[in-house]
Amino acid sequence: MIDIQDLSKVYLVGDERVRALDHATLHIYPHEFVSIIGPSGSGKSTLMNIIGCLDVADGGKYLLDGLPIEAYSENELARIRNQKIGFVFQSFNLIPKLTAEENVELPLIYQKVPRAERQKRVQEALERVKLLHRAKHLPTELSGGQQQRVAIARALVTRPALILADEPTGNLDSKTSMEIMEIFHELHAQGNTIILITHDNEVAKQASRAIHILDGRITEVTLS
């Protein structure tokens, strides 16, 4: 599904050139559950942004489902982000004035999915994260764990092949983190490809495979 070869990304910070990715190579197959682990500033988020088609590399190749990303137009990349990839962020990124179900429905509105189909899929997504009973609540009326469940439901509602989760347990206590990880395990068992970015070894080792990133360089690791 994901074929990254010799990828490089350099940022200018003042007069200094910072190499966020340094000739990184990575292969992820359909239905895998992979964690990418590394400290702050290691290049994790840069890698996720490139995998998620939110950013482009300066050098190297990125093939998604066999097609080079650089061949796509901006409109095509937006369509890929909306239909093929589901994003889950540490800060939830929910819209405060919308209810849980309205937040989940938003990507389907962008896709111009008919209203009846939207309602059906929103209900299914909230059921999958066990939050249908809180559908009418605003984010401020939900706990951190419940907000992350809404964010996961929003990622699922477009039925993406790939779920990208950036520090999804970073703002949660240990008990709630375990509950969120259980949802990711269930999604993986149901066939989703999951890439989970984290700085936490305990979270990373729950994946089937762990990739370590440091100073923009990637190595495969075994976490015990």
PyMOL commands that set and color helices and strands:
alter all, ss='L'
color gray80, all
select helices_A, chain A and resi 44-51+69-71+74-83+100-110+115-128+132-134+139-141+144-156+174-189+201-204
alter helices_A, ss='H'
color red, helices_A
select strands_A, chain A and resi 2-13+16-28+33-37+59-64+67-68+85-89+162-166+193-198+209-214+217-221
alter strands_A, ss='S'
color yellow, strands_A
deselect
rebuild
show_as cartoon
